């Protein structure tokens, strides 16, 4: 349940230091009381919050976890933000006898503490000093608004106190209610700080928006103008986002948009993609939980397209093999003309391959082809045992 106590504070003009862009925002607060929120209060979290209160450091839930809680979903991962510096956190945890693990994030302000068999990732509030489109050099701050200002989307820029108070500087709650995806401040500036935000925009659009088609023209213009920046982003990071787009909502709309805005050429997708095949396959697989590569394979005309994608994105071996299998067999491996055994060609393919993931590949091919009845049969079928004498 959302217990809404609205407080609109006076508008503040905040000049992000070393930048000329002025962002006008209101601090909106309300109270959140929900079962999902209350379920977060494990013994570990209670001990953590008590320690920060004792040491007079502010601690809040940040980003995606806040978004999920406002949507009535218990977040799988919870990130925390604090006014304490990494040095202050380390001293505090050491004094309390709390173990810290994984110090790789310390230079970016992140300390991971382990309490009651739980890991808590806590990051100091930050300002981006310099960015190159991939990485940022940061400076620590105690200003919650400035930290919110550096985040990508309004729905990811909110904080939540442990008394249930929401802190929203950029209308994120209203955008979430209205199913609207907007960048914090100017889209062009946010994108140029990290070009991967182009794909994150598409990913969250598929996750939040009810009906496709409503985009801010300025946002689309900023994406088109800066798409080439994705050429400098690692393939692994791109593939993580692209997979989430492919299994999300409105994938047909978003893939067409990726091509219309000339994003595709910078993320390993073929220039001569078969978008008509993609349209057909996206309907075939709807509701059948396809693997990302199953749908993506419909864009490829030849197996070499899969190889080129792998060179750019460094996909896993099984993902590459699935793509190669679908492109090779989608036209020739079809149900038998003999209606009494329509599944036999697929079964023979599995038996002949003798590979452990052959059944999975064939099931994905059946999804691709829209053979839903055969898919159900295949999922219930298993390779028959062969007499030992056959191998003597």
C-alpha positions in Angstrom: 0.0 0.0 0.0 1.2 3.5 -0.8 0.5 5.9 2.0 0.8 9.2 0.1 1.8 12.2 2.1 2.8 14.7 -0.6 5.3 17.4 0.0 6.3 19.7 -2.9 9.4 21.7 -1.9 10.3 25.0 -3.4 11.9 24.7 -6.9 15.7 24.8 -6.8 18.0 25.7 -9.6 21.0 23.4 -9.5 24.0 24.2 -11.6 25.9 20.9 -12.1 29.4 22.0 -11.4 31.7 22.4 -14.4 28.6 22.3 -16.6 26.4 25.1 -18.0 23.2 23.1 -18.0 20.7 24.2 -15.3 18.3 21.6 -14.1 15.1 22.7 -12.5 13.5 20.3 -10.1 11.2 19.9 -7.2 11.8 17.5 -4.3 8.8 15.3 -4.0 8.4 13.1 -0.9 5.8 10.6 0.1 5.5 7.6 2.4 5.7 4.0 1.2 4.3 1.2 3.3 4.0 -2.1 1.5 4.6 -5.8 2.2 7.4 -5.8 -0.3 9.2 -2.9 1.5 8.7 -4.5 4.9 10.1 -7.8 3.6 13.5 -6.2 3.1 14.0 -5.8 6.9 16.1 -8.8 7.6 18.3 -9.1 10.7 21.3 -8.0 8.5 19.6 -4.9 7.2 18.3 -4.0 10.7 21.9 -4.2 12.0 23.2 -2.2 9.1 20.7 0.7 9.5 21.3 0.8 13.3 25.0 1.1 12.8 24.7 4.0 10.3 22.2 5.8 12.6 24.7 5.4 15.5 27.5 6.9 13.5 25.4 9.7 12.2 25.6 8.8 8.5 22.6 8.8 6.2 21.8 5.6 4.4 19.0 5.0 1.9 17.9 2.5 -0.7 18.8 3.7 -4.2 17.9 3.3 -7.8 16.3 0.3 -9.3 15.2 -1.2 -6.0 13.2 1.9 -5.3 11.6 1.7 -8.7 10.6 -2.0 -8.2 9.2 -1.3 -4.7 7.0 1.5 -6.1 5.8 -1.0 -8.7 4.8 -3.5 -6.0 7.7 -5.8 -6.8 10.3 -7.1 -4.3 13.7 -6.3 -5.8 16.1 -9.1 -6.4 19.0 -6.8 -5.8 19.1 -3.8 -3.4 21.7 -1.1 -3.7 22.3 1.4 -0.9 23.6 5.0 -1.0 25.2 6.9 1.8 26.7 10.2 2.8 29.6 8.3 4.4 32.9 8.1 2.5 34.5 4.7 1.8 37.2 5.5 4.4 34.5 6.3 7.0 32.6 3.1 6.1 35.7 1.0 6.4 36.6 2.5 9.8 33.0 2.0 11.0 32.8 -1.6 9.9 36.2 -2.5 11.3 35.3 -1.0 14.6 32.1 -3.0 14.7 33.9 -6.2 13.7 32.0 -6.4 10.4 33.7 -8.2 7.5 34.1 -6.5 4.2 34.5 -8.3 0.9 35.2 -7.5 -2.8 37.2 -4.3 -2.6 37.2 -3.8 -6.3 34.5 -1.1 -6.2 36.2 1.0 -3.5 37.7 3.5 -5.9 34.2 4.3 -7.2 32.9 4.6 -3.7 31.4 1.1 -3.1 32.0 -1.0 0.0 30.5 -4.4 0.4 29.8 -5.4 4.0 28.7 -8.9 5.2 26.2 -9.0 8.1 24.2 -12.1 9.2 25.3 -14.1 6.1 24.1 -11.3 3.7 26.1 -9.0 1.5 25.2 -5.3 1.4 26.7 -3.1 -1.4 26.8 0.5 -0.2 28.0 3.4 -2.4 29.0 6.9 -1.4 27.0 9.7 -3.0 29.0 10.8 -6.1 29.4 13.5 -8.7 30.9 12.7 -12.1 34.0 14.9 -12.6 34.9 13.7 -16.1 33.3 11.1 -18.4 34.5 9.6 -21.7 31.3 7.9 -22.8 32.3 4.6 -21.1 33.8 5.4 -17.7 33.6 8.3 -15.2 36.0 9.8 -12.7 33.9 10.6 -9.6 34.1 12.9 -6.6 32.2 12.1 -3.4 29.5 14.4 -2.1 26.9 14.5 0.7 24.3 16.1 -1.6 21.6 13.6 -2.5 20.2 15.8 -5.3 23.6 15.9 -7.1 23.9 12.1 -7.0 20.3 11.8 -8.4 21.3 14.2 -11.1 24.1 12.0 -12.5 21.8 8.9 -12.9 20.4 7.8 -16.2 16.6 7.7 -16.1 14.1 9.5 -13.8 12.6 6.2 -12.7 16.1 5.1 -11.5 17.0 8.4 -9.7 14.9 8.0 -6.6 15.9 7.2 -3.0 14.0 5.5 -0.2 14.5 6.0 3.5 14.0 3.2 6.0 11.0 4.9 7.4 9.4 4.6 4.0 10.1 8.2 2.9 10.5 8.6 -0.9 13.0 11.2 -2.1 12.3 12.1 -5.8 14.1 15.1 -7.4 13.2 14.5 -11.1 9.6 13.5 -11.2 10.5 9.8 -11.3 7.5 8.6 -9.4 5.1 10.5 -11.7 6.9 9.1 -14.7 6.6 5.6 -13.3 2.9 6.0 -12.7 2.4 7.3 -16.2 4.6 4.5 -17.7 7.0 7.2 -19.1 10.7 6.7 -19.8 12.7 9.9 -19.6 16.4 10.7 -19.1 17.3 12.9 -16.1 17.8 16.4 -17.5 19.0 16.5 -21.2 19.0 13.2 -23.0 22.0 14.2 -25.1 24.1 14.9 -22.0 23.1 11.7 -20.2 23.9 9.6 -23.3 27.3 11.2 -23.9 28.3 10.4 -20.3 27.8 6.7 -21.0 26.6 5.6 -24.5 25.3 2.3 -23.2 22.4 4.4 -21.8 21.0 4.2 -25.3 20.3 0.5 -24.9 19.2 1.0 -21.3 16.6 3.4 -22.6 15.2 0.7 -24.9 15.4 -2.0 -22.2 13.4 0.0 -19.7 11.0 1.2 -22.3 10.2 -2.5 -22.9 9.9 -3.1 -19.2 7.8 -0.2 -18.1 5.7 1.2 -21.0 2.3 -0.3 -21.7 1.8 0.5 -25.3 4.7 1.2 -27.8 5.1 4.3 -29.8 5.2 7.2 -27.3 8.8 8.6 -27.4 10.0 12.1 -26.8 11.3 13.4 -30.2 14.2 15.1 -28.4 15.2 11.7 -26.9 15.1 9.9 -30.3 17.1 12.7 -31.9 19.8 12.5 -29.2 20.0 8.7 -29.7 20.4 9.0 -33.4 23.0 11.7 -33.1 25.1 9.7 -30.6 24.5 6.1 -31.8 28.1 6.0 -33.1 29.3 6.3 -29.5 28.3 2.7 -29.0 31.2 1.6 -31.2 33.5 2.3 -28.2 31.4 0.2 -25.7 32.6 -3.4 -25.0 30.6 -6.2 -26.7 30.0 -7.9 -23.4 28.2 -4.9 -22.0 26.1 -4.4 -25.2 25.1 -8.1 -25.2 23.9 -7.9 -21.6 21.5 -5.1 -22.5 20.5 -6.5 -25.9 19.5 -9.8 -24.4 17.2 -8.1 -22.0 15.6 -6.1 -24.8 15.0 -9.3 -26.8 13.1 -11.0 -23.9 11.2 -7.9 -22.9 8.0 -6.3 -24.1 7.5 -4.4 -27.4 10.6 -6.1 -28.9 9.3 -5.8 -32.4 8.8 -2.0 -32.0 12.2 -1.6 -30.3 14.2 -3.6 -32.9 12.7 -1.6 -35.7 13.5 1.6 -33.8 17.1 0.4 -33.3 17.4 0.1 -37.1 15.5 3.3 -37.8 17.9 5.3 -35.6 21.0 3.6 -37.0 22.0 2.0 -33.7 22.1 -1.5 -35.2 25.3 -1.0 -37.1 27.3 -0.2 -33.9 26.1 -3.2 -31.9 26.9 -6.0 -34.3 23.6 -6.4 -36.0 23.6 -7.0 -39.8 23.0 -4.0 -42.1 20.9 -6.1 -44.5 18.7 -7.7 -41.8 15.5 -9.5 -42.7 13.1 -7.4 -40.7 10.1 -9.1 -42.4 11.4 -12.5 -41.0 11.9 -10.8 -37.6 8.3 -9.6 -37.6 7.0 -13.1 -38.4 9.2 -14.8 -35.8 8.5 -12.3 -33.1 4.8 -13.3 -33.4 5.7 -17.0 -33.5 7.6 -17.0 -30.2 5.3 -14.7 -28.3 4.3 -16.3 -25.0 6.8 -19.2 -25.4 9.8 -17.7 -23.5 12.4 -17.9 -26.4 16.1 -17.6 -25.7 17.4 -14.2 -26.9 19.3 -15.8 -29.8 16.2 -17.6 -31.0 14.6 -14.3 -31.9 17.8 -12.5 -32.9 18.6 -15.3 -35.4 15.6 -14.1 -37.5 17.6 -11.0 -38.4 20.4 -13.1 -39.9 20.3 -14.2 -43.6 23.4 -16.4 -43.5 25.5 -18.1 -40.8 28.3 -15.6 -41.4 26.1 -13.0 -39.8 26.2 -15.0 -36.6 30.0 -15.2 -36.7 30.2 -11.4 -37.2 27.9 -10.9 -34.2 30.1 -13.1 -32.1 33.2 -11.1 -33.1 31.6 -7.9 -31.9 29.7 -9.0 -28.8 31.8 -12.0 -27.6 28.7 -14.1 -27.0 28.8 -17.5 -25.2 29.6 -20.6 -27.2 26.2 -22.2 -26.7 24.5 -18.9 -27.9 26.6 -18.8 -31.0 25.9 -22.5 -31.7 22.1 -22.0 -31.3 22.2 -19.1 -33.8 24.2 -21.1 -36.3 21.8 -24.1 -35.9 18.7 -22.0 -36.4 20.0 -20.2 -39.5 21.2 -23.5 -41.0 18.0 -25.5 -40.3 15.0 -23.1 -40.3 14.1 -23.8 -43.9 15.0 -27.5 -44.3 14.3 -29.1 -40.9 10.5 -29.2 -41.0 7.8 -31.5 -39.9 7.4 -34.8 -41.8 5.0 -35.1 -44.7 3.8 -38.3 -43.0 1.2 -36.9 -40.6 1.5 -39.9 -38.3 5.0 -39.0 -37.3 5.4 -35.2 -37.9 8.1 -34.9 -35.2 10.4 -37.6 -36.7 12.8 -35.3 -38.6 13.4 -33.3 -35.4 13.9 -36.5 -33.3 16.3 -37.9 -35.9 18.3 -34.6 -35.8 18.7 -34.9 -32.0 19.7 -38.6 -32.1 22.2 -38.0 -34.9 23.8 -35.0 -33.3 24.6 -36.8 -30.0 25.1 -33.4 -28.4 23.8 -32.7 -24.9 22.0 -29.5 -25.8 20.5 -30.8 -29.1 17.0 -31.1 -27.7 17.2 -27.5 -26.4 18.2 -26.3 -29.9 15.4 -28.2 -31.6 12.9 -26.8 -29.1 14.1 -23.3 -29.8 13.8 -24.0 -33.6 10.2 -25.1 -33.1 9.4 -21.9 -31.3 11.1 -20.0 -34.2 8.9 -21.8 -36.7 5.7 -21.4 -34.7 5.2 -25.2 -34.4 3.6 -24.9 -31.0 1.9 -28.3 -31.0 5.1 -30.1 -32.0 7.0 -28.1 -29.4 4.7 -29.5 -26.7 5.3 -33.0 -28.0 9.0 -32.5 -28.1 9.2 -31.2 -24.5 7.6 -34.5 -23.4 9.8 -36.7 -25.6 13.1 -38.2 -24.5 15.8 -40.1 -26.5 15.0 -43.8 -26.3 17.6 -46.0 -24.8 19.6 -48.1 -27.2 20.6 -51.8 -26.6 24.2 -52.1 -25.5 24.7 -54.6 -28.3 24.5 -51.8 -30.9 27.8 -50.5 -29.6 29.7 -53.8 -29.5 
